[in-house]
């Protein structure tokens, strides 16, 4: 029989958040695959685990997924972890899950801490419905479209930011929204220097320009106000403004249609 692939969530900072089940799995599987073997070595030592450790990151995913499949097909049990949080959520792991299912292996999860849900809870913006966008594209039309979607969304949105990109991300979000739009900036969640900052986009930019960003950031953008329905002329003008900002005509027409009773096609035809 094929083995089992354990998708293991690991602490996002504080090793005190390790669960008994995670410890049991990481001490008993045949092999552990990790995004960064150096970081995971610390976790395994903390758990008194001597299991073999193999790397599994973006650069070697294609090769390693085949290796994982072979081990599972031979009946071995395999654990997959990332640096922090859940594999396959803005981290490597999707290919391993697909490979496991191809050979008929069982895929199960060891749940645990999540920066996404932690930030949503800390924000106080509500969590009945929310959006996770991961890391934003660095530039170009993809970035403009993603930011446009976030600032128009009537649900809270969670993004990840590196310390080098957080000011640029906040600035571009403010360019598409009102400066008073609220954000919750969560830095180093559960770690020694955890910081939870809540305020307007404009104040957030001032704060992080005055305090050098360090560590990993999870940012929650508050929901956009419910849109006021636009007339056809207003919807077309709104779409044109989005196109000027770099959005495609198709996406701009779709966005404007959400704020009116007119179809995407009516608005798109006017644009072209």
C-alpha positions as a Markdown table, in Angstrom:
| # | Residue | x | y | z |
|---|---|---|---|---|
| 1 | Unk | 0.0 | 0.0 | 0.0 |
| 2 | Unk | 1.1 | 3.6 | -0.6 |
| 3 | Unk | 2.1 | 5.7 | 2.3 |
| 4 | Unk | 0.7 | 8.9 | 3.8 |
| 5 | Unk | 1.7 | 12.5 | 3.0 |
| 6 | Unk | 1.3 | 14.7 | 6.1 |
| 7 | Unk | 0.9 | 18.4 | 5.2 |
| 8 | Unk | 2.2 | 20.0 | 8.4 |
| 9 | Unk | 1.5 | 23.5 | 9.6 |
| 10 | Unk | 4.5 | 24.7 | 11.7 |
| 11 | Unk | 4.7 | 27.6 | 14.2 |
| 12 | Unk | 4.8 | 31.1 | 12.6 |
| 13 | Unk | 7.3 | 32.3 | 15.2 |
| 14 | Unk | 6.9 | 30.9 | 18.7 |
| 15 | Unk | 7.9 | 27.3 | 19.2 |
| 16 | Unk | 5.6 | 27.1 | 22.1 |
| 17 | Unk | 2.8 | 26.9 | 19.5 |
| 18 | Unk | 3.9 | 23.4 | 18.5 |
| 19 | Unk | 1.1 | 20.8 | 19.0 |
| 20 | Unk | 1.5 | 17.4 | 20.4 |
| 21 | Unk | 0.3 | 15.9 | 17.1 |
| 22 | Unk | 2.9 | 17.8 | 15.1 |
| 23 | Unk | 5.6 | 16.5 | 17.4 |
| 24 | Unk | 4.3 | 12.9 | 17.1 |
| 25 | Unk | 4.2 | 13.1 | 13.3 |
| 26 | Unk | 7.7 | 14.7 | 12.9 |
| 27 | Unk | 9.2 | 12.0 | 15.2 |
| 28 | Unk | 7.6 | 9.0 | 13.4 |
| 29 | Unk | 7.5 | 9.7 | 9.7 |
| 30 | Unk | 10.1 | 8.1 | 7.5 |
| 31 | Unk | 11.3 | 11.5 | 6.1 |
| 32 | Unk | 10.7 | 15.2 | 6.4 |
| 33 | Unk | 10.7 | 17.5 | 3.4 |
| 34 | Unk | 11.3 | 21.2 | 4.2 |
| 35 | Unk | 11.4 | 24.5 | 2.5 |
| 36 | Unk | 14.5 | 25.5 | 4.4 |
| 37 | Unk | 16.4 | 22.6 | 6.0 |
| 38 | Unk | 18.4 | 24.9 | 8.3 |
| 39 | Unk | 15.2 | 26.4 | 9.9 |
| 40 | Unk | 13.5 | 23.0 | 10.1 |
| 41 | Unk | 16.5 | 21.5 | 11.8 |
| 42 | Unk | 15.9 | 23.8 | 14.7 |
| 43 | Unk | 12.3 | 22.7 | 14.9 |
| 44 | Unk | 13.3 | 19.0 | 14.8 |
| 45 | Unk | 15.9 | 19.5 | 17.5 |
| 46 | Unk | 13.2 | 21.2 | 19.6 |
| 47 | Unk | 11.0 | 18.1 | 19.1 |
| 48 | Unk | 13.8 | 15.5 | 19.7 |
| 49 | Unk | 13.3 | 14.2 | 16.2 |
| 50 | Unk | 16.0 | 12.5 | 14.3 |
| 51 | Unk | 14.1 | 11.9 | 11.1 |
| 52 | Unk | 16.0 | 12.4 | 7.8 |
| 53 | Unk | 15.5 | 15.9 | 6.4 |
| 54 | Unk | 15.3 | 16.8 | 2.7 |
| 55 | Unk | 14.9 | 20.1 | 1.0 |
| 56 | Unk | 11.7 | 21.0 | -0.9 |
| 57 | Unk | 11.7 | 24.6 | -2.3 |
| 58 | Unk | 10.6 | 26.4 | -5.5 |
| 59 | Unk | 13.9 | 25.7 | -7.3 |
| 60 | Unk | 13.8 | 21.9 | -6.9 |
| 61 | Unk | 10.0 | 21.3 | -6.6 |
| 62 | Unk | 9.7 | 19.4 | -9.9 |
| 63 | Unk | 12.5 | 17.0 | -9.0 |
| 64 | Unk | 11.6 | 16.5 | -5.4 |
| 65 | Unk | 7.9 | 15.9 | -6.2 |
| 66 | Unk | 8.9 | 12.9 | -8.2 |
| 67 | Unk | 11.1 | 11.7 | -5.3 |
| 68 | Unk | 8.2 | 12.2 | -2.8 |
| 69 | Unk | 5.9 | 10.2 | -5.1 |
| 70 | Unk | 8.4 | 7.3 | -5.3 |
| 71 | Unk | 8.8 | 7.2 | -1.5 |
| 72 | Unk | 5.0 | 7.2 | -1.0 |
| 73 | Unk | 4.5 | 4.5 | -3.6 |
| 74 | Unk | 7.0 | 2.4 | -1.7 |
| 75 | Unk | 4.8 | 2.7 | 1.4 |
| 76 | Unk | 6.8 | 5.4 | 3.3 |
| 77 | Unk | 5.2 | 8.1 | 5.3 |
| 78 | Unk | 6.3 | 11.6 | 4.4 |
| 79 | Unk | 5.9 | 15.0 | 6.2 |
| 80 | Unk | 6.0 | 18.2 | 4.3 |
| 81 | Unk | 6.7 | 21.5 | 6.1 |
| 82 | Unk | 7.6 | 25.1 | 5.2 |
| 83 | Unk | 9.4 | 27.8 | 7.1 |
| 84 | Unk | 6.3 | 28.8 | 8.9 |
| 85 | Unk | 2.5 | 28.1 | 8.5 |
| 86 | Unk | 0.8 | 25.8 | 6.1 |
| 87 | Unk | 2.5 | 24.3 | 3.0 |
| 88 | Unk | 0.9 | 25.1 | -0.3 |
| 89 | Unk | -0.5 | 28.4 | 1.0 |
| 90 | Unk | 1.8 | 31.1 | -0.5 |
| 91 | Unk | 4.6 | 28.4 | -0.1 |
| 92 | Unk | 5.8 | 25.3 | -1.9 |
| 93 | Unk | 3.7 | 22.1 | -1.6 |
| 94 | Unk | 1.1 | 22.0 | -4.4 |
| 95 | Unk | 3.2 | 19.7 | -6.5 |
| 96 | Unk | 3.8 | 17.3 | -3.7 |
| 97 | Unk | 0.1 | 17.0 | -3.0 |
| 98 | Unk | -0.6 | 16.3 | -6.7 |
| 99 | Unk | 2.2 | 13.7 | -6.8 |
| 100 | Unk | 0.9 | 11.9 | -3.8 |
| 101 | Unk | -2.6 | 11.6 | -5.2 |
| 102 | Unk | -1.2 | 10.3 | -8.5 |
| 103 | Unk | 0.3 | 7.3 | -6.7 |
| 104 | Unk | -2.8 | 6.7 | -4.6 |
| 105 | Unk | -1.2 | 7.9 | -1.3 |
| 106 | Unk | -3.3 | 9.2 | 1.5 |
| 107 | Unk | -3.0 | 13.0 | 2.0 |
| 108 | Unk | -3.8 | 14.4 | 5.4 |
| 109 | Unk | -3.2 | 17.6 | 7.3 |
| 110 | Unk | -1.7 | 18.5 | 10.7 |
| 111 | Unk | -3.3 | 21.9 | 11.2 |
| 112 | Unk | -1.7 | 24.7 | 13.2 |
| 113 | Unk | -0.9 | 28.4 | 13.4 |
| 114 | Unk | -1.7 | 30.7 | 10.5 |
| 115 | Unk | -0.5 | 34.3 | 9.9 |
| 116 | Unk | -3.6 | 34.9 | 7.7 |
| 117 | Unk | -6.3 | 34.0 | 10.2 |
| 118 | Unk | -4.2 | 35.5 | 13.1 |
| 119 | Unk | -4.0 | 38.8 | 11.3 |
| 120 | Unk | -7.7 | 38.8 | 10.4 |
| 121 | Unk | -8.6 | 38.2 | 14.1 |
| 122 | Unk | -6.2 | 40.9 | 15.3 |
| 123 | Unk | -7.5 | 43.5 | 12.8 |
| 124 | Unk | -11.0 | 43.6 | 14.1 |
| 125 | Unk | -12.3 | 44.2 | 10.6 |
| 126 | Unk | -14.5 | 41.1 | 10.7 |
| 127 | Unk | -13.8 | 37.6 | 9.4 |
| 128 | Unk | -17.1 | 36.2 | 8.2 |
| 129 | Unk | -15.8 | 36.8 | 4.6 |
| 130 | Unk | -12.3 | 37.8 | 3.6 |
| 131 | Unk | -9.8 | 37.6 | 0.8 |
| 132 | Unk | -6.2 | 36.3 | 0.8 |
| 133 | Unk | -4.0 | 37.7 | -1.9 |
| 134 | Unk | -0.5 | 36.6 | -0.8 |
| 135 | Unk | 2.4 | 38.6 | -2.1 |
| 136 | Unk | 1.5 | 41.3 | -4.6 |
| 137 | Unk | 3.1 | 41.3 | -8.1 |
| 138 | Unk | 6.1 | 43.6 | -8.2 |
| 139 | Unk | 5.2 | 45.7 | -11.2 |
| 140 | Unk | 3.2 | 46.2 | -14.3 |
| 141 | Unk | -0.4 | 45.6 | -15.3 |
| 142 | Unk | -0.7 | 42.6 | -13.0 |
| 143 | Unk | 0.2 | 44.7 | -10.0 |
| 144 | Unk | -2.2 | 47.5 | -11.0 |
| 145 | Unk | -5.1 | 45.0 | -11.5 |
| 146 | Unk | -4.5 | 43.3 | -8.2 |
| 147 | Unk | -4.3 | 46.5 | -6.2 |
| 148 | Unk | -7.4 | 47.8 | -8.0 |
| 149 | Unk | -9.3 | 44.6 | -7.0 |
| 150 | Unk | -8.2 | 45.0 | -3.4 |
| 151 | Unk | -9.2 | 48.6 | -2.9 |
| 152 | Unk | -12.6 | 47.9 | -4.5 |
| 153 | Unk | -13.3 | 44.8 | -2.5 |
| 154 | Unk | -16.0 | 45.0 | 0.2 |
| 155 | Unk | -14.3 | 42.3 | 2.2 |
| 156 | Unk | -11.2 | 42.6 | 4.3 |
| 157 | Unk | -8.1 | 41.6 | 2.3 |
| 158 | Unk | -4.9 | 40.0 | 3.7 |
| 159 | Unk | -1.6 | 40.3 | 1.9 |
| 160 | Unk | 2.0 | 39.3 | 2.8 |
| 161 | Unk | 4.8 | 41.9 | 2.5 |
| 162 | Unk | 8.5 | 41.7 | 2.8 |
| 163 | Unk | 10.3 | 44.4 | 4.8 |
| 164 | Unk | 11.7 | 45.8 | 1.5 |
| 165 | Unk | 8.3 | 46.0 | -0.2 |
| 166 | Unk | 5.9 | 47.0 | 2.6 |
| 167 | Unk | 6.2 | 50.8 | 2.1 |
| 168 | Unk | 5.7 | 50.5 | -1.7 |
| 169 | Unk | 2.8 | 48.2 | -1.2 |
| 170 | Unk | 1.1 | 50.5 | 1.3 |
| 171 | Unk | 1.8 | 53.5 | -0.9 |
| 172 | Unk | 0.3 | 51.9 | -4.0 |
| 173 | Unk | -2.8 | 50.8 | -2.1 |
| 174 | Unk | -3.3 | 54.4 | -0.9 |
| 175 | Unk | -3.0 | 55.6 | -4.4 |
| 176 | Unk | -6.0 | 53.6 | -5.3 |
| 177 | Unk | -8.0 | 54.3 | -2.2 |
| 178 | Unk | -8.7 | 57.1 | 0.2 |
| 179 | Unk | -5.8 | 57.9 | 2.6 |
| 180 | Unk | -8.1 | 57.3 | 5.6 |
| 181 | Unk | -8.8 | 53.7 | 4.6 |
| 182 | Unk | -7.9 | 51.5 | 7.7 |
| 183 | Unk | -5.2 | 48.9 | 7.7 |
| 184 | Unk | -3.8 | 46.5 | 10.3 |
| 185 | Unk | -0.1 | 45.9 | 9.9 |
| 186 | Unk | 1.1 | 42.8 | 11.8 |
| 187 | Unk | 4.8 | 42.4 | 12.1 |
| 188 | Unk | 6.6 | 39.3 | 13.4 |
| 189 | Unk | 3.4 | 37.7 | 14.7 |
| 190 | Unk | 4.0 | 35.5 | 17.8 |
| 191 | Unk | 7.7 | 36.4 | 17.8 |
| 192 | Unk | 9.7 | 38.3 | 20.4 |
| 193 | Unk | 9.3 | 41.7 | 18.7 |
| 194 | Unk | 5.7 | 41.3 | 17.6 |
| 195 | Unk | 4.0 | 44.6 | 16.6 |
| 196 | Unk | 0.4 | 45.1 | 15.8 |
| 197 | Unk | -0.3 | 48.5 | 14.3 |
| 198 | Unk | -3.8 | 49.7 | 13.3 |
| 199 | Unk | -4.6 | 53.0 | 11.6 |
| 200 | Unk | -5.1 | 54.8 | 8.3 |
| 201 | Unk | -3.1 | 54.0 | 5.1 |
| 202 | Unk | -1.5 | 57.5 | 5.2 |
| 203 | Unk | -0.5 | 57.1 | 8.9 |
| 204 | Unk | 0.8 | 53.6 | 8.2 |
| 205 | Unk | 3.2 | 54.9 | 5.5 |
| 206 | Unk | 4.4 | 57.7 | 7.8 |
| 207 | Unk | 5.0 | 55.2 | 10.6 |
| 208 | Unk | 7.0 | 52.7 | 8.5 |
| 209 | Unk | 9.0 | 55.5 | 6.8 |
| 210 | Unk | 10.0 | 56.7 | 10.3 |
| 211 | Unk | 10.7 | 53.1 | 11.6 |
| 212 | Unk | 12.8 | 50.9 | 9.5 |
| 213 | Unk | 10.7 | 47.8 | 8.5 |
| 214 | Unk | 12.2 | 44.6 | 9.9 |
| 215 | Unk | 10.9 | 41.0 | 9.8 |
| 216 | Unk | 7.8 | 39.6 | 8.0 |
| 217 | Unk | 4.6 | 41.6 | 7.5 |
| 218 | Unk | 1.0 | 40.5 | 7.2 |
| 219 | Unk | -1.3 | 43.4 | 6.3 |
| 220 | Unk | -5.1 | 43.5 | 6.5 |
| 221 | Unk | -6.8 | 46.2 | 4.4 |
| 222 | Unk | -10.3 | 47.1 | 5.7 |
| 223 | Unk | -13.3 | 46.5 | 3.5 |
| 224 | Unk | -14.2 | 49.1 | 0.9 |
| 225 | Unk | -17.5 | 51.0 | 1.5 |
| 226 | Unk | -20.4 | 49.5 | -0.3 |
| 227 | Unk | -20.4 | 51.0 | -3.8 |
| 228 | Unk | -22.9 | 53.6 | -4.9 |
| 229 | Unk | -24.6 | 52.4 | -8.2 |
| 230 | Unk | -23.2 | 54.4 | -11.1 |
| 231 | Unk | -25.0 | 55.7 | -14.2 |
| 232 | Unk | -23.7 | 54.4 | -17.6 |
| 233 | Unk | -21.8 | 57.6 | -18.2 |
| 234 | Unk | -20.2 | 57.4 | -14.7 |
| 235 | Unk | -19.4 | 53.7 | -15.1 |
| 236 | Unk | -17.6 | 54.4 | -18.4 |
| 237 | Unk | -15.7 | 57.3 | -16.9 |
| 238 | Unk | -14.7 | 55.1 | -13.9 |
| 239 | Unk | -13.5 | 52.4 | -16.3 |
| 240 | Unk | -11.5 | 54.9 | -18.3 |
| 241 | Unk | -9.7 | 56.1 | -15.2 |
| 242 | Unk | -8.7 | 52.5 | -14.3 |
| 243 | Unk | -7.3 | 52.0 | -17.8 |
| 244 | Unk | -5.2 | 55.2 | -17.4 |
| 245 | Unk | -3.8 | 53.7 | -14.2 |
| 246 | Unk | -2.7 | 50.6 | -16.1 |
| 247 | Unk | -5.6 | 48.2 | -15.9 |
| 248 | Unk | -6.7 | 46.3 | -18.9 |
| 249 | Unk | -9.9 | 47.4 | -20.6 |
| 250 | Unk | -11.6 | 44.1 | -19.9 |
| 251 | Unk | -10.8 | 44.2 | -16.2 |
| 252 | Unk | -11.7 | 47.9 | -15.9 |
| 253 | Unk | -15.1 | 47.2 | -17.6 |
| 254 | Unk | -15.7 | 44.3 | -15.2 |
| 255 | Unk | -14.8 | 46.4 | -12.2 |
| 256 | Unk | -17.1 | 49.3 | -13.3 |
| 257 | Unk | -19.9 | 46.9 | -14.1 |
| 258 | Unk | -19.9 | 45.8 | -10.4 |
| 259 | Unk | -20.8 | 49.3 | -9.4 |
| 260 | Unk | -23.6 | 49.7 | -11.9 |
| 261 | Unk | -26.6 | 47.9 | -13.4 |
| 262 | Unk | -24.9 | 47.8 | -16.8 |
| 263 | Unk | -23.1 | 44.8 | -18.3 |
| 264 | Unk | -19.4 | 44.5 | -18.7 |
| 265 | Unk | -20.0 | 44.4 | -22.5 |
| 266 | Unk | -21.8 | 47.7 | -22.5 |
| 267 | Unk | -18.9 | 49.4 | -20.7 |
| 268 | Unk | -16.2 | 47.6 | -22.7 |
| 269 | Unk | -17.8 | 48.6 | -26.0 |
| 270 | Unk | -17.7 | 52.2 | -25.0 |
| 271 | Unk | -14.0 | 51.9 | -24.0 |
| 272 | Unk | -12.9 | 50.5 | -27.4 |
